[in-house]
Amino acid sequence: MNASFLLFALLNTGFIMLISPFFMSLIKKVKAYTQGRKGPSLLQSYFDLRKLMQKEVVYSPNSSGIMRITPYLNLGVLLVATLFVPVVFIPDTPAGIGNIIVFLYLLAIERFFTALCGLDAGSTFGGMGSSRLMSLSAVVEPTMVISFAALAYVLRTVNFHEMFAVTAGSTIPESPTLTLISISLFIIIIVETGRIPVDNPATHLELTMINEAMILEQSGKNLALIELAHAIKQTILMAVLINVLAPWGLATELTFASFMIACLFFLVKASMLAGLIGLFESSIAKMRLFRLPGFYMMAFFFSALTILMEVFA
Amino acid sequence: MISSFLADPTFLEDMVRILFVFVLITAALILSTRNIASLLTVYAVQSLLLVLIASSLYFIEGNRTLLAIAALTLVSKVLLIPIFINIIGEKIKISRDLKFNYLEPTPSLLVSMGLILLAYVFLSGFFNEFILSKLFFMGAVIGLSLTLMGMLVIFSRRKVITKVIGYLTMENGVLLFGIFVADLPFIIEILIVIDLMILVLLTTILAIGLDSTSEEYHQRLQTLKIWSGGEEQ
């Protein structure tokens, strides 16, 4: 553990934590505009978090310790995951940080505990959400593994920090196949953050909800932590896509100026991506649960194609 | 600025590689899109990608025929044929092809992955003696797999109009293969395009069956006693 890494941990994690709720509201705003509404303020997510933070936590009498530790655990796991994805500068990394496989497992831990806590309160909705999440995860996990494997194969390393050091050095995408991977990564963002066509984050409709069903029993401060963790997960995944496809501005050494530029660039690029996600969500209808594997298959197809093209061509 | 990019062959080769990737994406979309208007748009985009590939190749190689092929493709496949099929589509009032034969989109994407691998293995055995540059070899592989994927579309789609698009995709594959490997004489390219026009025309003449699946079409022909299909009583 060196000083540069410590500084990185503070700046990178702090920056991601600070801006994550902004992108949640931005997507809501874009969706509202496409529907001809004015939409909430861009700071609404921050207001919501503050409001929830001040509220009392209510636990169901049936619930166990899982319900109590999950919000902290999820946020903790995702804060560790932020160390894996540099958005401001690339530090000298201690061993193990930035490894893709560890990153995937961190996301899996978060998913596992969310599903457990959905079951924990003993409500029917929570159980339904957990069962849906787990059955869809069984399909989406191979897709994620193969997408990240393709990324590792193209950039010849399993470490995110090394990957982004490679991509940050070039102005056009390092390899044409990275365009293919980006499509898979985009689909993974949509799936992992529970957006249309997979899940609808705006409703509490029994037929469609997956993510919302599991956090239905959460309240007050715990709900705030879970919402924040969700927003951070979205920002991390967006950062992976941005750093692969458009890494301009990512600093490889830390100076004050380069830090400011990197922050500004990331904010602009991520806002554009958030706008794109909002438009994508507005332009497509929610899919039937049984058609979802076909949607994941698209991501699988493009990733497998990437590996095929890289190996043979 | 632009002319300096156009004179740089490595930049152009990278462009062609990116275009290959997009061609494959359109092929995947043609396999799985259900809405006919979007299907036509995807086909037109695919043809436009071929135009771009042919013109970038002209800047690399300097062969005039490539430019002529690009122009011909632009006029016929990007503009005329999609507009024409669109008019037919409006007349027969079908907007979607929902059902699939034998293979749903998900398995057919898997199968097409296998087809790409097959095309690669087959061609690498075939072109062993020739020394093709990597780019040209990849063009050949993608051309052949596009042809096979078009065949898969004809095989798995039910409505005649989508089958026609499958056939057109196959022809795009042949064109791509021709650009990169065989160096077809230009006259043959023209003949193929004329063939395509006549195919699309014929399908309109057969419009009696265009709004139906092939099986229903067969039945209708039998009811109308136009053709008894060799099952004379």
Interface residues (C-beta under 8 A of the other chain):
Chain A: I172 P176 T177 T179 L180 I183 P293 G294 M297 M298 F300 F301 F302 A304 L305 L308 M309 F312 A313
Chain B: D14 R17 I18 F20 V21 F22 L24 I25 A28 S32 E104 P105 T106 L109 L110 S112 M113 I116 L117 Y120 S124 K134 F137 M138 V141
